[in-house]
């Protein structure tokens, strides 16, 4: 009996030691492999609360999950919009589509309903597992008749990365609208999405979102820089093209340069438009003209960088959008205007005479007791410089625009600038061809704001009430 107890005792010690000891192979101690953790489940919801898109025209919008393309769709926040929160998608006759993929997905849920009192209508949910090259419908058509948001879910059976499209079926006659909100993805493992940041866009669309959701200021701002919001801010009247600070928005990339804000096009190598506020504080200190042209190092490495010598021997000026003389409050303010992201290839006479005269005129309005909100832009391809006609320069990296335009809102110096704009507010809109034979008198090229909006597709005063827009945008300045 005693020997049997000793046997059990020593057996226990041996088992204990075996359980604690390392594995020795070839005389080398090897730690036991750590346990393999199972993939963790995830739930990701796109609520459309961070995006802004006030028009139906096609465009990309950076949301918390990634970039979505809206085609005849917008992000609505009206009382008639069915929504969980402040915003939802309002889809008319087109579609809206993910421009990124998600991995490990097992289920997608969508809240949906009719917009306002619109008629019943039909829409589809489609999925792509080849990076957006082709789409296949999931389930049957939705006959939308819900007057409150309801939720439908689909099980996803695939190991591939997928993306989705919601497509409205066109109807004859009226164009009833639907609301879509809170698209929820449920799956396991790595979804490939960093909510609010970068997305894994493997597949047909290989670009990546690396910029934060808010405009990153590219220039170190001094105390003389314009505020981000409210009176005197550079985008007080609205973002004309819905530009966003997301690298995937390569041709509508929002840059806040502290002293002005712009939409930049990587494909054109120029800004699409530049917007700024001008008052007496911007021009009273008389900082000298810097002439320190420079490429903007704040652009993503995926963009082509236009350097200071890009226009050399082209026959075109480095034409400022926001003028140097509009930013003389400090050396920093003036230097910001010499970044190449503020330049377009401009016909010399057009730049040095026609536009210079208008710039001087607007500064004179400030001296007389006003403040001015200005947007300048360009469109088209092909101009006429000192060397003749050209469509592109700098080894085709920079597009020569065919037209150069500017819009200026003039209000007496004061507060609550947005609220003070009325049907009687003076608005000047000018559109010139980008050629060397333009008249020195800019007034010969006055048009309406609507003329420029039709040419560009922009909404220049989206932050104003529609009734005010309708009044000021159809009048041609005659003073």
Secondary structure, DSSP 8 states (H G I E B T S, - for coil): -HHHHHHHHHHHHHHHHHHHS-EEETTEEE----------EEEEEE-S-S----SSS-EEEE-SS-EEEEEEEEEE-STTS--SSS-EEEEEEEEEEESS-BSSEEEEEEEEEE-TT---EEEEEEEESSTTS--EEEEEEEEE--SS-EEEEEE---SS-BEEEEEE---SSS---EEEEEEEEEEES--SB-TTS-B---SS------S-SS--B-S---TTS--SSSTT-TTTT--TT--BS-TT-TTSEEEE-SS-EEEEETTTTEEEEEEEEE-GGGTSS--------B--TTS-TTS----TTTTTTSSEEEEESS-GGG--SSHHHHHHTTBGGGEEEEEHHIIIIIIHHHHHHHHHHHHTTEEEEEEEEEESS-EEETTEEESEETTTTEE--SEEEEEEEEEES-S-HHHH--TTSEEEEEEEESSTT--S-GGGGEE-HHHHHHHH---TTTTS-HHHHHHHSS-----
